Amino acid sequence: MKRSVLAITVVAVSILSSCLIGYAIVNYLLPNYTFNTTIGKVFSFGLPVESVERYGFYYPLTFMFSLSSNSSICQYRYSVSEKWRSVPVLPLADVFNGIEGYRVADSTVFVSLAFKGHSKLQIKLDNQTEFNGIAEYYDSRNCTVVHTLDDCYGNENYPDPSLSVYKAVCDAFQRNKVVATLGMVTAMSEEHLSTEGIVGKPVPMTENAWNIFQNEINEGWITVASHGWTHSSGAYPNPTYSSIEQEVKNGRDDILAHLTLRYGQYVPCWIERWEHQATGLQI
C-alpha cells in the first residue's frame, strides 16, 4: 500500500474535511499550476511532478469557463495518448459533494475534476470558451462547513468509547447527506481506557473496529483525518511512550495500513490534541 508523503505541520489550525481539501489545494498548493491558453476548446493544465507525488490531488478542483452558449459536451484526459472520456453531468436535483462532473449556470460551465496522481489534465468543451480560473471552493460554492468526529477509536475490551456511538453518528450524517470527518486515534492511550491505565501506553484498535470504520467510509459521506496515535496527555516532547513525531507518523501509518480512503491513500488532515504544537514538523 502506498504510503502518504504528505508533509504535516502540527500547529493550531482549523481542521480540513474533504470539502476544505480543495480550498487548501487552491490557496496553498496551486500557485505554480500551468495552463496553455485562456480561450479555445481544449485546455491543458499541469502541476509540478513533485507536488503530485507528495499530495496526490485526488480531490476534485472546479475549473470555471465562460460560454457564449450552453455546452452539451465536456470531456477530459490525462495525456494526449489517451482517448477522451466524458465528464458526467452533476446531479443538480440532489445533494452532492466532492464528486467529479460538470454543470452549466449563468453562461459559465463549472467542471470539477481531480488530477488523481497525474501531473497533466486536459479539458475539452464543444464550444469556444474562456478559462476563468479555479474556484476557491468545490463547485464554486460560497463557503464550506466542517464537521469532525474526534477520538474515533474501537477496542471491544473497553466499553468506552463505544463503537456503536460512532456508527450511529456516521449513519445520521449519511442519512442527511452531510460530509463528516473521522478524527482517528489508532492506539488509544491506556490512561483514557482504564482508571488504572498507564499514561501514554498505546492500546491498538482491533480489526473489527477497523472494519466498522471502513464500512462507514464505503457507505459514503465519511472522510478520515488523524487525531494522533495514542491521544496521550503526557508532556511533549519527551513522554514515556511516544513523541509528537510518533503521534503524527504512527497515527498516519496505521490509517493507511488498515483503511482504503475515498481520495487516494493520503491522510491530508491532522487534528491537534491537548494543544500540543510542533511548528514546522514534517513527516
The 8 nearest C-alpha neighbors of each residue, nearest first, counted from 0:
[[1, 2, 256, 255, 264, 259, 3, 257],
 [0, 2, 264, 3, 255, 265, 256, 4],
 [3, 1, 4, 0, 255, 264, 252, 265],
 [2, 4, 265, 5, 264, 1, 266, 53],
 [5, 3, 53, 6, 2, 282, 54, 265],
 [4, 6, 3, 53, 54, 7, 267, 265],
 [5, 7, 281, 282, 4, 8, 53, 280],
 [8, 6, 281, 5, 282, 9, 280, 269],
 [7, 9, 280, 279, 281, 10, 278, 6],
 [10, 8, 277, 278, 276, 7, 280, 279],
 [11, 9, 276, 278, 12, 8, 277, 271],
 [12, 10, 271, 276, 9, 13, 274, 275],
 [13, 11, 10, 14, 271, 270, 9, 15],
 [12, 14, 15, 11, 270, 145, 10, 271],
 [15, 13, 12, 270, 16, 268, 269, 145],
 [16, 14, 19, 268, 20, 17, 13, 145],
 [15, 17, 18, 19, 180, 145, 20, 14],
 [16, 18, 20, 19, 222, 15, 97, 180],
 [19, 17, 16, 20, 143, 21, 97, 137],
 [18, 20, 22, 15, 21, 16, 17, 23],
 [21, 19, 23, 17, 22, 18, 15, 24],
 [20, 22, 24, 19, 23, 60, 25, 137],
 [23, 21, 19, 25, 136, 20, 24, 135],
 [24, 22, 20, 26, 21, 25, 27, 19],
 [23, 25, 28, 21, 22, 27, 26, 29],
 [26, 24, 29, 22, 23, 27, 28, 21],
 [27, 25, 23, 24, 22, 28, 29, 135],
 [26, 28, 24, 23, 25, 29, 30, 22],
 [27, 29, 24, 25, 30, 26, 23, 31],
 [30, 28, 25, 32, 31, 24, 27, 26],
 [29, 31, 32, 28, 27, 26, 25, 33],
 [32, 30, 29, 33, 46, 47, 28, 45],
 [31, 33, 46, 29, 45, 30, 44, 34],
 [34, 32, 45, 44, 31, 46, 35, 43],
 [35, 33, 44, 43, 36, 45, 42, 32],
 [34, 36, 43, 42, 44, 33, 37, 45],
 [37, 35, 38, 34, 42, 39, 43, 130],
 [36, 38, 130, 129, 39, 35, 131, 42],
 [39, 37, 129, 128, 36, 130, 127, 40],
 [40, 38, 127, 128, 41, 129, 37, 36],
 [39, 41, 127, 124, 123, 126, 128, 125],
 [42, 40, 123, 122, 39, 124, 43, 121],
 [41, 43, 122, 121, 35, 123, 36, 44],
 [44, 42, 121, 34, 35, 120, 122, 41],
 [45, 43, 34, 120, 33, 119, 121, 42],
 [46, 44, 119, 33, 118, 32, 34, 120],
 [45, 47, 32, 118, 48, 119, 33, 51],
 [48, 46, 50, 49, 118, 51, 45, 32],
 [47, 49, 51, 50, 118, 46, 52, 117],
 [48, 50, 52, 51, 47, 53, 46, 54],
 [51, 49, 53, 47, 48, 52, 54, 46],
 [50, 52, 55, 48, 54, 53, 49, 116],
 [53, 51, 49, 50, 55, 54, 48, 116],
 [52, 54, 50, 4, 51, 5, 55, 49],
 [53, 55, 51, 56, 5, 52, 50, 265],
 [54, 56, 116, 51, 57, 52, 115, 53],
 [57, 55, 114, 115, 58, 54, 116, 113],
 [58, 56, 115, 262, 113, 55, 114, 263],
 [57, 59, 113, 56, 262, 21, 60, 97],
 [60, 58, 113, 112, 111, 99, 97, 57],
 [59, 61, 111, 112, 113, 21, 137, 62],
 [60, 62, 111, 110, 134, 138, 133, 137],
 [63, 61, 133, 110, 109, 132, 111, 60],
 [64, 62, 109, 131, 132, 108, 133, 130],
 [65, 63, 130, 108, 129, 131, 107, 128],
 [64, 66, 107, 129, 128, 106, 108, 130],
 [67, 65, 128, 106, 68, 107, 64, 69],
 [66, 68, 106, 65, 69, 128, 127, 126],
 [69, 67, 66, 70, 106, 126, 127, 65],
 [68, 70, 71, 66, 106, 103, 67, 108],
 [69, 71, 72, 125, 126, 68, 124, 73],
 [70, 72, 69, 73, 125, 124, 126, 103],
 [73, 71, 125, 70, 124, 74, 85, 86],
 [72, 74, 124, 86, 123, 85, 125, 71],
 [75, 73, 85, 123, 86, 84, 122, 83],
 [76, 74, 122, 84, 121, 83, 123, 85],
 [77, 75, 121, 83, 78, 120, 84, 81],
 [76, 78, 120, 119, 121, 117, 81, 75],
 [79, 77, 80, 81, 76, 119, 120, 121],
 [78, 80, 81, 77, 76, 82, 121, 83],
 [79, 81, 78, 82, 77, 76, 83, 121],
 [82, 80, 79, 78, 76, 83, 77, 84],
 [83, 81, 84, 80, 76, 79, 78, 75],
 [82, 84, 76, 75, 74, 81, 85, 123],
 [85, 83, 74, 75, 76, 82, 86, 73],
 [84, 86, 74, 73, 87, 75, 83, 72],
 [85, 87, 74, 100, 73, 84, 88, 101],
 [88, 86, 100, 85, 89, 101, 99, 73],
 [87, 89, 101, 100, 102, 90, 86, 91],
 [88, 90, 100, 101, 91, 102, 87, 99],
 [91, 89, 92, 93, 88, 95, 94, 102],
 [90, 92, 93, 89, 94, 102, 95, 88],
 [91, 93, 90, 94, 89, 95, 88, 102],
 [94, 92, 91, 90, 95, 89, 176, 96],
 [95, 93, 176, 96, 92, 91, 90, 177],
 [96, 94, 93, 97, 98, 90, 176, 91],
 [97, 95, 98, 94, 18, 178, 137, 220],
 [96, 98, 59, 58, 18, 99, 95, 137],
 [99, 97, 96, 100, 59, 95, 111, 112],
 [100, 98, 111, 112, 59, 97, 101, 87],
 [99, 101, 87, 89, 88, 111, 86, 110],
 [102, 100, 110, 88, 89, 109, 111, 87],
 [101, 103, 109, 108, 89, 88, 104, 110],
 [102, 104, 108, 107, 109, 106, 69, 101],
 [103, 105, 107, 106, 108, 102, 109, 69],
 [104, 106, 107, 103, 108, 65, 66, 69],
 [107, 105, 66, 104, 65, 67, 69, 68],
 [108, 106, 65, 104, 105, 64, 103, 66],
 [107, 109, 103, 64, 102, 63, 110, 65],
 [108, 110, 63, 101, 102, 62, 61, 103],
 [109, 111, 101, 62, 61, 100, 108, 112],
 [112, 110, 61, 99, 60, 100, 59, 101],
 [113, 111, 59, 99, 60, 110, 61, 100],
 [114, 112, 59, 57, 115, 58, 60, 56],
 [113, 115, 117, 56, 116, 57, 120, 118],
 [116, 114, 57, 113, 56, 117, 55, 58],
 [115, 117, 55, 114, 51, 56, 118, 57],
 [118, 116, 114, 119, 115, 51, 77, 120],
 [117, 119, 46, 45, 48, 51, 47, 116],
 [120, 118, 45, 77, 117, 44, 46, 78],
 [119, 121, 77, 44, 43, 76, 45, 114],
 [122, 120, 43, 76, 75, 42, 77, 44],
 [123, 121, 75, 42, 41, 74, 43, 120],
 [122, 124, 41, 74, 40, 73, 75, 42],
 [123, 125, 73, 40, 126, 72, 74, 41],
 [124, 126, 72, 70, 40, 123, 73, 127],
 [127, 125, 124, 128, 40, 70, 66, 68],
 [126, 128, 39, 40, 125, 38, 66, 129],
 [127, 129, 66, 39, 38, 65, 126, 40],
 [128, 130, 38, 65, 64, 37, 131, 39],
 [129, 131, 64, 37, 132, 63, 38, 65],
 [132, 130, 63, 64, 129, 65, 133, 37],
 [131, 133, 63, 130, 62, 134, 64, 61],
 [134, 132, 62, 61, 63, 135, 60, 131],
 [135, 133, 139, 136, 61, 62, 132, 137],
 [134, 136, 22, 25, 133, 139, 137, 26],
 [137, 135, 139, 22, 134, 140, 21, 138],
 [136, 138, 139, 61, 140, 21, 60, 134],
 [137, 139, 140, 61, 136, 109, 111, 134],
 [140, 138, 134, 136, 137, 135, 141, 61],
 [141, 139, 138, 136, 142, 137, 143, 135],
 [140, 142, 139, 136, 143, 135, 137, 138],
 [143, 141, 140, 136, 144, 139, 135, 137],
 [142, 144, 18, 145, 19, 141, 136, 140],
 [143, 145, 146, 142, 18, 19, 16, 178],
 [146, 144, 16, 143, 147, 15, 179, 18],
 [145, 147, 179, 180, 144, 148, 178, 16],
 [146, 148, 180, 179, 181, 149, 182, 145],
 [149, 147, 181, 182, 180, 151, 146, 150],
 [148, 150, 182, 151, 147, 181, 183, 226],
 [149, 151, 184, 182, 183, 152, 226, 148],
 [152, 150, 183, 149, 182, 184, 181, 148],
 [153, 151, 184, 150, 185, 183, 204, 160],
 [152, 154, 208, 204, 162, 155, 205, 160],
 [153, 155, 204, 205, 156, 157, 208, 152],
 [154, 156, 157, 153, 158, 205, 208, 207],
 [157, 155, 154, 158, 153, 159, 205, 192],
 [156, 158, 155, 159, 154, 192, 160, 153],
 [159, 157, 161, 160, 155, 156, 154, 192],
 [160, 158, 161, 157, 192, 162, 153, 154],
 [159, 161, 158, 162, 153, 152, 157, 164],
 [162, 160, 159, 163, 164, 158, 153, 165],
 [161, 163, 165, 164, 153, 166, 160, 208],
 [162, 164, 166, 161, 165, 167, 168, 160],
 [163, 165, 167, 162, 166, 161, 168, 160],
 [166, 164, 168, 162, 167, 163, 169, 161],
 [165, 167, 163, 169, 164, 168, 170, 162],
 [166, 168, 170, 164, 165, 169, 163, 171],
 [167, 169, 171, 165, 170, 166, 164, 172],
 [170, 168, 166, 172, 171, 167, 165, 173],
 [169, 171, 173, 167, 168, 172, 174, 166],
 [170, 172, 168, 174, 169, 173, 167, 175],
 [173, 171, 177, 169, 175, 170, 174, 176],
 [172, 174, 176, 170, 175, 171, 220, 177],
 [175, 173, 171, 172, 176, 170, 177, 169],
 [174, 176, 172, 173, 177, 171, 170, 178],
 [177, 175, 173, 174, 172, 220, 178, 94],
 [176, 178, 172, 175, 173, 220, 179, 174],
 [179, 177, 220, 221, 176, 172, 180, 146],
 [180, 178, 146, 221, 147, 222, 220, 177],
 [179, 181, 222, 147, 223, 16, 221, 148],
 [182, 180, 223, 148, 183, 224, 147, 222],
 [181, 183, 149, 226, 224, 225, 148, 151],
 [184, 182, 151, 225, 226, 181, 150, 185],
 [185, 183, 227, 226, 228, 152, 150, 151],
 [184, 186, 228, 204, 250, 183, 203, 187],
 [187, 203, 185, 202, 229, 201, 228, 204],
 [186, 188, 229, 202, 201, 184, 230, 185],
 [189, 187, 229, 201, 199, 200, 190, 231],
 [190, 188, 196, 192, 191, 200, 197, 201],
 [189, 191, 196, 198, 197, 188, 192, 193],
 [192, 190, 189, 188, 193, 196, 187, 194],
 [193, 191, 189, 190, 157, 196, 159, 194],
 [194, 192, 196, 195, 190, 191, 189, 157],
 [193, 195, 196, 190, 192, 191, 189, 197],
 [196, 194, 193, 197, 190, 189, 192, 198],
 [197, 195, 190, 189, 193, 194, 198, 192],
 [196, 198, 190, 189, 200, 199, 195, 188],
 [197, 199, 190, 200, 189, 196, 188, 233],
 [198, 200, 231, 188, 240, 201, 197, 233],
 [199, 201, 188, 189, 197, 198, 240, 202],
 [202, 200, 188, 186, 229, 187, 199, 189],
 [201, 203, 186, 187, 188, 189, 200, 204],
 [204, 186, 202, 185, 201, 205, 187, 154],
 [203, 205, 154, 153, 186, 185, 208, 152],
 [204, 206, 208, 207, 154, 203, 209, 153],
 [207, 205, 209, 208, 210, 204, 257, 211],
 [206, 208, 210, 205, 209, 211, 154, 153],
 [209, 207, 153, 211, 205, 210, 206, 204],
 [208, 210, 206, 212, 211, 207, 213, 205],
 [211, 209, 213, 207, 208, 212, 206, 214],
 [210, 212, 208, 214, 213, 209, 207, 215],
 [211, 213, 215, 209, 214, 210, 216, 208],
 [214, 212, 210, 216, 215, 211, 258, 209],
 [215, 213, 217, 211, 212, 216, 210, 218],
 [214, 216, 212, 218, 213, 217, 211, 221],
 [217, 215, 221, 213, 214, 218, 219, 212],
 [216, 218, 214, 219, 215, 213, 261, 221],
 [219, 217, 215, 216, 214, 220, 221, 173],
 [220, 218, 217, 216, 221, 215, 173, 222],
 [219, 221, 178, 173, 177, 179, 176, 222],
 [222, 220, 216, 179, 219, 180, 178, 215],
 [223, 221, 180, 181, 179, 17, 216, 220],
 [224, 222, 181, 180, 182, 225, 221, 183],
 [225, 223, 268, 182, 181, 269, 183, 266],
 [224, 226, 269, 183, 182, 227, 270, 250],
 [227, 225, 270, 182, 183, 184, 269, 271],
 [228, 226, 246, 250, 184, 225, 230, 247],
 [227, 229, 250, 246, 185, 184, 186, 249],
 [228, 230, 187, 188, 186, 231, 201, 227],
 [231, 229, 227, 187, 228, 188, 232, 184],
 [230, 232, 199, 229, 233, 188, 198, 187],
 [231, 233, 234, 230, 273, 199, 198, 272],
 [234, 232, 231, 238, 199, 198, 235, 239],
 [233, 235, 238, 232, 236, 237, 231, 275],
 [236, 234, 237, 238, 242, 233, 243, 275],
 [235, 237, 242, 243, 238, 234, 241, 244],
 [238, 236, 235, 242, 239, 234, 241, 243],
 [239, 237, 233, 234, 235, 240, 241, 242],
 [240, 238, 241, 237, 199, 233, 198, 200],
 [239, 241, 199, 238, 200, 242, 201, 198],
 [242, 240, 245, 238, 239, 246, 243, 199],
 [241, 243, 245, 244, 236, 237, 238, 246],
 [242, 244, 246, 245, 236, 247, 235, 241],
 [245, 243, 242, 247, 246, 248, 282, 280],
 [246, 244, 248, 242, 249, 247, 243, 241],
 [245, 247, 228, 227, 243, 244, 249, 248],
 [248, 246, 244, 245, 250, 227, 249, 251],
 [249, 247, 245, 251, 250, 246, 244, 252],
 [250, 248, 252, 245, 251, 246, 228, 247],
 [249, 251, 228, 227, 253, 247, 248, 252],
 [250, 252, 248, 254, 249, 253, 225, 247],
 [251, 253, 249, 255, 254, 250, 248, 256],
 [254, 252, 256, 250, 255, 251, 249, 257],
 [255, 253, 251, 252, 257, 256, 258, 250],
 [254, 256, 252, 253, 257, 258, 264, 251],
 [255, 257, 253, 254, 252, 258, 0, 259],
 [258, 256, 254, 255, 253, 209, 259, 206],
 [259, 257, 255, 254, 260, 213, 256, 209],
 [260, 258, 261, 264, 257, 213, 255, 263],
 [261, 259, 263, 262, 264, 258, 216, 222],
 [260, 262, 263, 259, 222, 216, 217, 264],
 [263, 261, 57, 260, 58, 264, 265, 56],
 [264, 262, 265, 260, 261, 57, 55, 259],
 [265, 263, 260, 3, 255, 1, 266, 262],
 [264, 266, 3, 263, 267, 5, 54, 262],
 [265, 267, 268, 224, 251, 3, 264, 225],
 [268, 266, 265, 224, 5, 269, 20, 7],
 [267, 269, 224, 266, 15, 225, 270, 14],
 [268, 270, 225, 224, 226, 271, 267, 7],
 [271, 269, 226, 225, 14, 272, 268, 182],
 [270, 272, 269, 274, 226, 11, 275, 273],
 [273, 271, 274, 275, 270, 230, 226, 227],
 [272, 274, 275, 232, 271, 230, 231, 276],
 [275, 273, 272, 276, 271, 11, 10, 232],
 [276, 274, 273, 272, 271, 277, 235, 10],
 [277, 275, 10, 9, 278, 274, 11, 271],
 [278, 276, 9, 280, 279, 10, 275, 243],
 [277, 279, 10, 9, 280, 276, 8, 11],
 [278, 280, 8, 281, 277, 9, 10, 7],
 [281, 279, 8, 278, 277, 9, 7, 282],
 [280, 282, 6, 7, 8, 279, 5, 9],
 [281, 6, 7, 248, 280, 4, 5, 247]]
